[in-house]
Amino acid sequence: MDNEQNTQPDAQHTAPKAIVVQSIKNVGLAAGLALFFGPIGMLYSTIMGAVVMLIVNIIVGLFTLGFGLIVTLPIGAIWAYIAAKKYNENLLAGARE
């Protein structure tokens, strides 16, 4: 028993493995939130896009008395959909590596 070799690797030479768990974003939910809640709903999929669309919506809303939001809200929903889809593609591409 004294001559048995230790088959376990030395604890100092093995690096701990980290497992990072991230969930994908629902693209339909992203588009729906942006469509119904505007830039606040876009925060689910893209923070920078939400800030940009908030500024755009304020400017357009002021100059058109709110009627321009009929155009800008769907644009924000499309942007949110694309941002969530791209996030998911990047997440899955990173998982394959």
C-alpha positions, -999 to 999 in steps of 0.1 A, spaced: 0 0 0 29 24 6 41 19 -30 8 30 -47 11 60 -69 -12 89 -65 -32 91 -98 -49 123 -88 -33 154 -104 -16 178 -81 -40 205 -70 -15 233 -76 -12 224 -113 -48 222 -123 -68 253 -131 -103 255 -119 -129 254 -146 -155 281 -147 -190 275 -161 -208 306 -172 -245 302 -177 -264 328 -198 -298 325 -211 -309 335 -246 -333 364 -252 -368 358 -266 -369 378 -298 -407 380 -298 -407 394 -263 -380 419 -272 -401 432 -302 -433 432 -282 -419 451 -252 -404 477 -276 -436 481 -295 -458 485 -265 -435 503 -241 -412 521 -265 -376 527 -255 -383 514 -220 -392 480 -235 -360 481 -256 -339 479 -224 -346 441 -225 -326 437 -257 -303 467 -261 -295 495 -237 -277 517 -262 -306 514 -287 -330 523 -259 -311 555 -251 -309 564 -288 -346 557 -294 -356 576 -263 -339 607 -276 -353 602 -311 -388 597 -297 -387 628 -276 -375 649 -305 -400 634 -330 -428 635 -304 -423 672 -297 -422 683 -333 -452 662 -344 -473 664 -313 -469 627 -308 -481 615 -342 -445 607 -353 -444 580 -327 -465 559 -351 -434 556 -372 -407 555 -345 -422 528 -322 -422 501 -349 -387 511 -359 -377 505 -322 -395 472 -322 -375 461 -353 -343 473 -337 -350 453 -305 -358 422 -325 -325 424 -345 -305 432 -313 -320 402 -294 -314 379 -325 -278 391 -328 -273 386 -290 -285 350 -293 -263 343 -323 -232 357 -306 -240 337 -274 -244 304 -293 -213 311 -314 -193 316 -282 -207 283 -268 -194 263 -298 -158 274 -293 
